[in-house]
């Protein structure tokens, strides 16, 4: 799907998931990114990071492994 990467840190932080879209834009989000107490935020572009290493973001997953709301969040950003 449009050369994206999605990572899951297993719930270690409020922004459990990280999306890197085809343009290098990075988003952090959880299972309920549109809820007032949820999390869904732009975090910058991967080129702004001091390192392109992603191993600290967790394991790579597919969009199908996300909740419906999280899938919608991803689809709106790619």
N, C-alpha and C positions, 0 to 999 in steps of 0.2 A: 504494500500500500504506500505509494508515493515516497519510497525511500525514507521511512521514519524509523526511529528507535524508541522503544518504551522499556523502562526499567522499573522494577519493583524492589523496594528495600525491605519488604516484609513487615512494614508497619513500624519501623524504628523511629520515624518522624511523622509529623502531621502531613507533610507533602510526600506521602508514601510512594507515589509514582512520579516518574520524570519522563517527559516526552521531548524528543529532539526531532523537529520536523525537517523536511527537505531543504529548507532555507537556513538551517542551523539554529533556528529559534528554539529556546528551551523553556518548558513550562513544568511547574510542579503542581500536583493535584492529588486528591484523594478520591474515595468512592462516591462522594457526594459534592462535586465541585460547584454546583449551582445553589446549594443550600446555604442559608445565612451563616451556619456554623461549619460549613464545609470549607475546602481549600481548593482554589484553582487560580494560579497566578503565572504571569509571564516572568521569567527569571533572567532574560538577556539572550544574547546570541553566543553560541559555543565558541566563536572566534574571540569573544571578550574574556573568556576564561584563561587563566594562566597555563592551564594544561588541558589537553583534549582527552585525557584519560577518563574513562567512565566506570571503572571497576568499583568505585565507592558508591555508585548509584543503585547497586543491587543487581539482581539477575535480569537478563533480557527476557521480555515476555511478548506475547502477541496481543493485539487489540481485543481478540475474542475472550481473553482471560479477565477483562475488565468488567465492572458493573455497567449496566445500560447507561447510566448518567455519565460515567467516566468515558465510555465509548463515544457518546455524543460530544463531550468536551474535546476529545481527540479529533473527531471528524470535523469539528468546526475550526480547528486550527491547522489543518493540513491542506 
